[in-house]
Amino acid sequence: MKARVHVTFKPGVLDPQGKAIANALHGMGFTGVGEVRQGKYIEIELAEGDKSEAKAAVEAMCRQLLANPVIENYTVDVDPRN
């Protein structure tokens, strides 16, 4: 089973890397680009057989290590086929 985690800054939290990406894109001529927010993507291969238990485990991982819940949001998708 594979879990996919997306972690992004909460609205209102400064994102200096997103700002740098936006500035670089503008410098390259992509003038139609507005705000850019960057995040991280994590794939986790799980031995767990039950989808709901796997999702609960990955959400615990996010709260404890993978994301900072004070300034970041995260989403978890668990696919039992992978």
C-alpha positions as CSV (number, residue, x, y, z in Angstrom):
1,M,0.0,0.0,0.0
2,K,1.3,3.5,-0.8
3,A,0.6,6.7,0.9
4,R,1.1,10.1,-0.7
5,V,1.4,13.2,1.5
6,H,1.3,16.8,0.3
7,V,2.5,19.4,2.8
8,T,2.0,23.1,2.2
9,F,2.2,26.3,4.2
10,K,-1.0,27.6,5.8
11,P,-2.5,30.7,4.2
12,G,-0.8,33.8,5.6
13,V,2.5,32.0,6.4
14,L,5.4,33.6,4.5
15,D,6.7,31.4,1.7
16,P,10.2,32.7,0.7
17,Q,10.8,29.8,-1.7
18,G,7.5,30.4,-3.4
19,K,8.3,34.1,-3.8
20,A,11.8,33.3,-5.2
21,I,10.1,30.9,-7.7
22,A,7.6,33.6,-8.7
23,N,10.4,36.1,-9.2
24,A,12.4,33.7,-11.3
25,L,9.4,32.9,-13.5
26,H,8.7,36.6,-14.0
27,G,12.3,37.1,-14.9
28,M,12.0,34.4,-17.5
29,G,9.1,36.2,-19.2
30,F,6.1,34.3,-17.6
31,T,4.3,37.6,-16.7
32,G,0.9,36.0,-16.1
33,V,2.1,34.2,-13.0
34,G,0.6,35.4,-9.7
35,E,1.4,34.1,-6.2
36,V,3.4,30.9,-6.0
37,R,3.3,28.6,-3.0
38,Q,5.7,25.7,-2.7
39,G,5.4,22.6,-0.6
40,K,6.7,19.1,-0.3
41,Y,5.5,15.7,-1.5
42,I,6.3,12.5,0.3
43,E,5.5,8.9,-0.7
44,I,5.5,6.2,1.9
45,E,5.3,2.5,1.2
46,L,3.3,0.8,3.9
47,A,3.0,-2.9,4.9
48,E,-0.4,-2.1,6.6
49,G,-3.3,-4.0,4.9
50,D,-6.2,-1.9,6.2
51,K,-6.7,1.4,4.4
52,S,-8.2,3.3,7.3
53,E,-5.5,2.1,9.7
54,A,-2.8,3.0,7.2
55,K,-4.3,6.5,6.8
56,A,-4.5,6.9,10.6
57,A,-0.8,5.9,10.9
58,V,0.3,8.3,8.2
59,E,-1.7,11.1,9.7
60,A,0.1,10.4,13.0
61,M,3.4,10.5,11.1
62,C,2.4,13.9,9.7
63,R,1.5,15.3,13.1
64,Q,4.7,14.0,14.8
65,L,7.3,14.5,12.1
66,L,6.4,15.2,8.4
67,A,4.6,18.5,8.9
68,N,4.6,21.3,11.4
69,P,0.9,21.6,12.2
70,V,1.4,25.2,13.5
71,I,2.3,26.6,10.1
72,E,1.6,23.8,7.6
73,N,-1.4,21.9,6.3
74,Y,-1.2,18.4,4.9
75,T,-3.3,16.0,3.0
76,V,-3.0,12.2,3.0
77,D,-4.0,9.9,0.2
78,V,-3.7,6.1,0.7
79,D,-3.9,3.8,-2.4
80,P,-4.3,0.1,-1.5
81,R,-3.5,-0.9,-5.1
82,N,0.1,0.4,-4.9
